[in-house]
């Protein structure tokens, strides 16, 4: 399972913000930002706080990418 926060990073660029701005404005720890930077899961509460601050929805922030097991041609 891979979680992509590319939507969040693109949204920050559109709003002329960086990860430190997000961390300070939403009161997130540096550990939470580090987890998101590595594509690791964070709590729904964290995502809710970000959505409230950036006026967006979960689907604007996160994308679930399934791991490919094979190409199905076996």
C-alpha positions as CSV (number, residue, x, y, z in Angstrom):
1,X,0.0,0.0,0.0
2,X,1.3,3.4,-1.0
3,X,-0.2,6.7,0.0
4,X,0.6,9.7,-2.1
5,X,0.2,13.2,-0.7
6,X,1.1,14.8,-4.1
7,X,-2.2,16.6,-4.1
8,X,-1.3,18.3,-0.9
9,X,2.1,19.4,-2.1
10,X,0.6,20.8,-5.3
11,X,-2.1,22.6,-3.3
12,X,0.6,24.2,-1.1
13,X,2.4,25.4,-4.2
14,X,-0.9,26.9,-5.5
15,X,-1.4,28.7,-2.2
16,X,2.2,29.9,-2.1
17,X,2.9,27.9,1.1
18,X,5.6,25.4,2.0
19,X,5.7,22.5,4.5
20,X,6.9,24.7,7.3
21,X,4.0,27.1,6.8
22,X,1.6,24.2,6.9
23,X,3.2,22.8,10.0
24,X,3.0,26.2,11.8
25,X,-0.5,27.1,10.7
26,X,-2.1,23.7,11.3
27,X,0.0,23.0,14.4
28,X,1.5,19.8,13.0
29,X,4.6,18.2,14.3
30,X,7.7,17.9,12.2
31,X,7.3,14.1,12.6
32,X,3.9,14.2,10.9
33,X,5.2,16.2,8.0
34,X,8.1,13.7,7.7
35,X,5.6,10.8,7.6
36,X,3.6,12.5,4.9
37,X,6.8,13.3,3.0
38,X,7.6,9.5,3.0
39,X,4.1,8.5,1.9
40,X,3.3,7.0,5.3
41,X,-0.3,7.1,6.8
42,X,-1.4,9.9,9.2
43,X,-4.5,10.1,11.2
44,X,-7.8,11.3,9.8
45,X,-7.7,14.1,12.4
46,X,-4.6,15.5,10.8
47,X,-6.1,15.4,7.4
48,X,-9.3,17.1,8.7
49,X,-7.2,19.9,10.2
50,X,-5.4,20.4,6.9
51,X,-8.7,20.4,5.0
52,X,-10.2,23.0,7.3
53,X,-7.1,25.3,6.9
54,X,-6.8,24.9,3.1
55,X,-10.6,24.8,2.4
56,X,-10.4,21.5,0.6
57,X,-11.5,17.8,0.8
58,X,-9.6,14.6,1.6
59,X,-9.5,13.6,-2.0
60,X,-7.6,16.9,-2.8
61,X,-4.8,15.8,-0.5
62,X,-4.4,12.0,-0.6
63,X,-4.3,9.4,-3.3
64,X,-4.1,5.6,-2.6
65,X,-1.8,3.8,-5.0
66,X,-2.2,0.0,-5.1
67,X,1.0,-2.0,-5.3
68,X,1.2,-4.0,-8.5
69,X,1.6,-7.7,-7.8
70,X,2.0,-8.7,-11.5
71,X,1.0,-7.7,-14.9
72,X,-1.7,-10.4,-15.2
73,X,-0.1,-12.1,-18.1
74,X,1.0,-15.2,-16.2
